[in-house]
Amino acid sequence: MARNYKKEYANYQGTDAQKKRRAQRNKIRRQMLKDGRVRKGDKMDIHHRDGNPSNNSPRNVVVQHRSKNRSFARK
């Protein structure tokens, strides 16, 4: 069975809360680009230590390789 991307967007990605979270993640990425800590195409992600994308304090964000940042233990 194929994924229904339209339904996923309507039910999750398109909600106001998720749009705001995504905007905060994009904001810190742009800031890191400006500061020279990451480059376009470098396969690095910005990791939020507490998992809260709204908390963009310098003590909460870490630059990590995307394979490490996007993996977590699944049960």
Buried (B, 14 or more C-beta within 10 A) or exposed (E): EEEEEEEEEEEEEEEEEEEEBEEBBEBBBEBBBEEEBBEEEEEBBBBBEEEEBBBBEEEBBEEEEEEEBEEEEEE
